[in-house]
Amino acid sequence: MDIQELFSRDPLNLTKTDISTIIEEMRKSRHNFNLGNMKAGSTKPKTEKQKQLEEVSKGLDIDL
């Protein structure tokens, strides 16, 4: 089941399986958050400028 669909439901109507799925997804994104990835859990699409920067940085041998 999609995590966005679970978040859109009434929390009082969620089953234990639904809650477990939400917890599992949040734990996956926590690792990225702890690494300093500011995009962890974000659903916003990348801007054109961000896409260009990503393309340029792929050609370079550095981490941004």
N, C-alpha and C positions, 0 to 999 in steps of 0.2 A: 504494500500500500504506500502511496505517496505521502511524504511527511507533511507537505503543505495541506493536503486534504485532512489529515489528522488534526492539524492546528486550526483548521477552519470549523471543525465540529465543536459542539457544546462539550466542555470538559467533563461535565457530570454524566455524559452518555458514553464515555470511552470505556472500553473493556481493559482488562489487565494486559492483554496482548498488545492493544493499541499503545498503552502507556509504556510497555517494555520496548516497543519499536521506537517511540520518541526518545526514550532514554538512551538506547543504543546509538541512534543518529547523533544525539547531542554529545555523547562520549567520543564519537569519531571526529567531530569538528573541534572538540576541546584540544586535541593534540595539535591541530593547526593553530589554534588560538595561542596556546602556550609557546609555540615556536615564533610567535610574533606576526603571523600572517593576518593582516588586518581584514582580509576578505573572508575569513573563516565564517561560514554560515550565511554570508551575504547572498541575496538573490538578485541584486542589481546587475544588469548587464554592463560589460566594460564599455567605457567611452571610446571614441575613435582615437583619442590621444593615448589612452592606455594600451589599446591594441597595437598602435604604431611602436610604442616603447617596448612592448613585449617582443615584437618582431625584430627590432634592432638588437635587443639584449640577447636573443637567441644566437645571433651571429657572433657575439662577443663571448669571451671565455671568463665572464665575471658573474657574480650573483648579486641581484638587486634586492 
